[in-house]
Amino acid sequence: MENHKYLKLHNYPKITNQTRLYCANQGQQESYAGHAIFDNTEKFQVIQARKGKIRKDDLTYVLLYKRSEIMLRIDLVGATHKGIPTPHVHIFDHDHCDGFDAIPLSSLKNYNPSDDIVISLFEFLKYNNFETRELLISSKKSKELNEGESNEN
């Protein structure tokens, strides 16, 4: 992706389509749809993946534009990539070899690299300019959450 396009899309203020998000259970992944606040045709999708092939406790986030174009991938728990241990980030713009290079997550400003499932989703959304003020995130997904069992942020 061209650098100017990446920066423009990344900097859009965004909102998720739902105000309550449930985190993926271990071994699964969840997908959260959203769009630019000022233009609902500018669609984004966040994927929270907790299903590693080798490490069963992998935790990865992906930001997609229009459901097909990868913009950013953050590996919080997972394998070392070309000598860069996790947590690290892959940015899919020309400056970063379209995601080929892994960059230590510590190089991103204002990013809390927590491996807590709720906090990490909140931080990923916040970093990618999603509105988080009225967002409720729960670590448990069930049809009926018993009072006191939810872990909301």
NORMO-V839308 format. One line per field, one symbol per residue. ss: DSSP state (~ for helix, > for strand, _ for the rest). phi: phi as a letter, one per 40 degrees, with the letter a starting at -180 (. if undefined). psi: psi as a letter, one per 30 degrees, with the letter a starting at -180 (. if undefined). A space follows every 50 residues. Layout:
BEGIN
ss=???
phi=???
psi=???
END
This chain:
BEGIN
ss=__~~~~~~~~~__>>>___>>>______>>>>>>>>__>>>>>>>>>>>_ ________>>>>>>>___>>>>>>>>>___>__>___>>>>__~~~~~~_ __>>~~~_________~~~~~~~~~~~__>_____>>>____________ ___
phi=.ddccdcccccdcbaccbcbbbcccdgbabbbcaacccaccccbbbbbbb bcccccbdabbbbbbfgbbcbabbbcbiccbfgccccabbbcbccbffgc ccbdcccccfbcccbccccccdccccdcgccbdbcbbbcbbacbccdgcc bbb
psi=kkeeeeeeeefkklklflfkkklklkgallkjlalkefjgfjklkkkjkh ileejfgkjkkkkkkhgfjkekkkjekalkjhfjlkklkkkilefhhhfe kkkkfffkkhkjhkgkeeeeeeeeeeeghkkfegkkkkfkjlejkkkffk jl.
END
